[in-house]
Amino acid sequence: MAANRETIITIDGPSGGGKSTVSRMVAAELGYAYLDTGAMYRAVGLQAQRLGVDLADEKQVKAMLAELDLRLEPANGDTRVLLGGEDVSATIRSAEMGMVASAISALPLVRQKLTQLQQQIGARGRVVAEGRDMGTVVFPQARHKFFLDASPEERALRRVAQLREQGEEAAYEVILAQIIKRDHDDSTRAAAPLRPADDAVLVDSSRLNAREVTRFIMGSLQ
């Protein structure tokens, strides 16, 4: 059953634009569920890595997806990611897994499987869906769509700070190069490329903090 378009909010954008933090804050303000679709792709990437799946081999990818046990559960304003019952929420957050997620998200079989799962969650309504194709492919019927962006340099600075807060070493030049490559890969892939929906509100967060972006989005929902 399709959800009421009024109760789905999509927030798309490239890596490091702040959409995860903003999506959590908007969901908390509204009392909505937070749908972290990027985490879903990272989890599938982790599964492929663990199983040694050759991403160029369609049979292997199909077999992996057929056995995929992936669940998202709310957890204190955030989302727990369970893979085969194991909480992999922290494991999937490395920069390496971000690059793996970008590669696996280019596979039509993977996108089809996860789009179905995402739409099942969205059918319940009252959801803030964050990702790269939420407004264009997964929930094109949503009334409220936002595309959150920032310069690659600013996004690299934010990512480095985030990783260091988590106790990980991070070199700015390496992270910047990864972000530029991922932007290119995500925006040029054949399956659901990264781009704003035609009716999305564009938000440049280069000079705005998460609270300011959240305030803008909340004001736009009135």
ZIBELMO-V732304 format. One record per residue. N is the residue number from 1. RES is the residue in one letter. PSI is psi in whole degrees, -180 to 180 (NA if undefined). Layout:
n | res | psi
N | RES | PSI
N | RES | PSI
This chain:
n | res | psi
1 | M | 130
2 | A | 142
3 | A | 155
4 | N | 126
5 | R | -23
6 | E | -23
7 | T | 13
8 | I | 127
9 | I | 127
10 | T | 137
11 | I | 104
12 | D | 168
13 | G | 170
14 | P | 171
15 | S | 134
16 | G | 6
17 | G | -7
18 | G | 9
19 | K | -29
20 | S | -49
21 | T | -46
22 | V | -42
23 | S | -42
24 | R | -43
25 | M | -42
26 | V | -44
27 | A | -41
28 | A | -41
29 | E | -39
30 | L | -14
31 | G | 28
32 | Y | 166
33 | A | 148
34 | Y | 119
35 | L | 104
36 | D | 88
37 | T | -27
38 | G | -37
39 | A | -33
40 | M | -43
41 | Y | -37
42 | R | -39
43 | A | -41
44 | V | -38
45 | G | -41
46 | L | -42
47 | Q | -44
48 | A | -41
49 | Q | -46
50 | R | -36
51 | L | -6
52 | G | 35
53 | V | 132
54 | D | 112
55 | L | -15
56 | A | -9
57 | D | 105
58 | E | -36
59 | K | -42
60 | Q | -42
61 | V | -43
62 | K | -44
63 | A | -41
64 | M | -45
65 | L | -32
66 | A | -30
67 | E | 5
68 | L | 126
69 | D | 92
70 | L | 126
71 | R | 146
72 | L | 135
73 | E | 139
74 | P | 144
75 | A | 96
76 | N | 52
77 | G | -2
78 | D | -165
79 | T | 128
80 | R | 136
81 | V | 117
82 | L | 124
83 | L | 110
84 | G | 32
85 | G | -10
86 | E | 134
87 | D | 108
88 | V | 18
89 | S | -43
90 | A | -39
91 | T | -38
92 | I | -1
93 | R | 4
94 | S | 158
95 | A | -36
96 | E | -44
97 | M | -26
98 | G | -41
99 | M | -38
100 | V | -41
101 | A | -39
102 | S | -41
103 | A | -45
104 | I | -27
105 | S | -12
106 | A | -9
107 | L | 120
108 | P | -38
109 | L | -41
110 | V | -45
111 | R | -39
112 | Q | -46
113 | K | -48
114 | L | -31
115 | T | -42
116 | Q | -45
117 | L | -42
118 | Q | -41
119 | Q | -32
120 | Q | -42
121 | I | -43
122 | G | -26
123 | A | -20
124 | R | -17
125 | G | 178
126 | R | 59
127 | V | 142
128 | V | 111
129 | A | 120
130 | E | 135
131 | G | -141
132 | R | -17
133 | D | 26
134 | M | -46
135 | G | -20
136 | T | -36
137 | V | -50
138 | V | -47
139 | F | 63
140 | P | -17
141 | Q | -9
142 | A | 138
143 | R | -38
144 | H | 111
145 | K | 138
146 | F | 147
147 | F | 112
148 | L | 123
149 | D | 166
150 | A | 164
151 | S | 150
152 | P | -37
153 | E | -45
154 | E | -40
155 | R | -36
156 | A | -42
157 | L | -44
158 | R | -42
159 | R | -42
160 | V | -45
161 | A | -42
162 | Q | -46
163 | L | -40
164 | R | -34
165 | E | -30
166 | Q | 3
167 | G | 14
168 | E | 142
169 | E | 139
170 | A | 127
171 | A | 127
172 | Y | -46
173 | E | -39
174 | V | -46
175 | I | -41
176 | L | -44
177 | A | -39
178 | Q | -42
179 | I | -44
180 | I | -44
181 | K | -43
182 | R | -40
183 | D | -46
184 | H | -47
185 | D | -44
186 | D | -34
187 | S | -14
188 | T | -2
189 | R | 154
190 | A | -36
191 | A | 114
192 | A | 63
193 | P | 154
194 | L | 119
195 | R | 155
196 | P | 145
197 | A | 151
198 | D | -31
199 | D | 19
200 | A | 149
201 | V | 123
202 | L | 131
203 | V | 117
204 | D | 112
205 | S | 13
206 | S | -37
207 | R | 19
208 | L | 142
209 | N | 175
210 | A | -39
211 | R | -40
212 | E | -40
213 | V | -42
214 | T | -43
215 | R | -41
216 | F | -45
217 | I | -45
218 | M | -39
219 | G | -32
220 | S | -17
221 | L | -12
222 | Q | NA
